[in-house]
Amino acid sequence: MQYKTFLLTCLLISASITKAQKTAHFYLDSIAQLNQLELCFSEDMVNLQQTIYPPSDSLSLEVYIKQVAYESHLDIQLKGNNLIITNPNEQTILLSGKLMDLNSNESLPFAHILQRDWGTGSITNAEGGFELHVPSILCGLPLEFSCMGYADTTIVIPHQDSLNLQIVLRPKPYNLNEVLVLPNGNTAEDLVRMATKRIKRNYHRKTAQMDAFYRQTGFRDSTFVQLFEAALLIEDKGIDMPPSTSKVKIKEVRKSQNYYIPMDAKHKWAFEKMEKYFGGHQNVFYRAYSNPVRGYKVSWWYKPLTDYEDFKYEFEGAMWMDTVKVYKIKYEYDRLYISGKRASELSSSFDGGYIYINASDYGILKINRMWSFPKSHKNKDLAIRDDKMADTEYSFQKINGKYYLKYVSSLDCPQGKFTIYENPKADNKDKVIKSRQWAESILVITNVVTERQQRERIRQRELLDKHENSFETNYPYNPEFWDNYSMIKQKPLPGKAIEDLEWEKSLELQFEENSTANVEN
């Protein structure tokens, strides 16, 4: 008797497990046959082979359909005797507005917007504005707004378009008495060591796919001289794999004419040699996605997370960001030379930055890297902008308990001369600077997909060549894509940029002339 009871229990458990492993197609086909319905869907547009949690048999037909739709991330409608299944991405709710400080009404740039159930989101633009197309199946679910230094705010996704929303975040105050107090007697270096030690615990170790937006704008003093934008698909193998395993696929690209004053042949040759020495002519999109946390073990010339002999660290204080306590650490390159002096003693330049560490899990939230020197420095003419040779910020976001890259903004080298002189033929000490040229770029991660079933496969032939010169390569141009691309609406070009770049011809014509279609014609 006991054996029969045990056997029956095993059969019930087995049946339960088997049921839990059925596909969405199995449950929909079963309910369709039971109610004499016809399934209507396109196999190339809808994936019904994903495994979902089984809905209860006691549910009504409408609730049963809704639960399958929610579990499978599909839009399922009952119309007469037809069960119509479509991709919810084709039916969206438009949300637009501005994110502001509750007290000052100041805009909050680069704040994060996230729908956790779907794993989709976006970033506010430089003016705090946003425009988000949300799948209609997510109506009624929460949408989170978060920004460093502020308490999170959540709204319910409406059932229709909602424009000109005014979303406010409350500043999260911090105790000024904590600013100069080190945690548990640890030094600043100890905090960096703990953050580095926990990278494998805090950062994702499984493959993730990310949608990203890239923009680089070129300047000559206050004048815009170049625009380069792209929508990308990035596959990241996780923190255990080397950065070289990342895959990048271009979805769309558009670029203007290059109105920089070009380098002469001699300086261009020297610059290319320098680029090759520091990593070769890597594709600009691969360079943009790199970050010091992902490559913290790689042998590169700048290692503030692992080289404790060549860097010094200083505790800058504790503060509140996104409802958690954060430690701010200042670091500076300070290598000991044979002369017995440190690098910081031999140079009047500053080579270092800041690391922001989550006090609860020691996750790295943000890293700044700067290289600058005062105007009196003998190499001041090498400065790209504001007496800086480098200025980069890496920001990370936490999704489902793991950290992912959020955005990278940086000061870049121009596709032309760095410095233009009034008297270029004079001796170096007598030269007078007329103007400077530089570039600014930003890579924004707009969506992170962690589920294997939802990832888009990147085929080998679609991968970008890591060593091609992106600025000299022509790509297809699709104006309809850019007309509807939400990131362009969230991060519109300033009116001055359009005015400066269109002095000779319209931007639309420039985009077409710098595409493969124009080359083929």
ABEGO torsion letter per residue (X at the ends): XAAAAAAAAAAAAAAAAAAAABBAAAAAAAAAAAAGBBBBBBAAABBAABBBBBBBAABBAAAAAAAAAAAAGBBBBBBEABBBBBBAAABBBBBBEBBBBAAAGBBBBGBBBBBAAAGBBBBBBAAGBBBBBBBAAABGBBBBBBBBGBBBBBBBBBABBBBGBBBBBBBBBBBAAAAABBBGGBBAAAAAAAAAAAAAAABBABBBBBBBBBBBBBBBEABBABBBBBBBBBBBAEAABBAAABBBBBABBBBBBBABBBBBAAAAAAAAAAAAAAGEBBBAAAAAABBAAAAAABBBABBAAABAAABBBBBAEBBBBGGBBBBBBBBBBBBBBAAGBBAAAABABBBEEBBBBBAAAGBBABBBBBBBBBAABAAAAABABGGBABBBBBBBBBBGGBBBBABBBBBBBBABBABBBABAABBAAABBBABBBBBBBBBBBABBBABAAABBBBBAAABBBAABBAAABBBBBBAAAAAABAAAAABBBBAAAAAAAAAABBAAAAAAAABAAAAAX
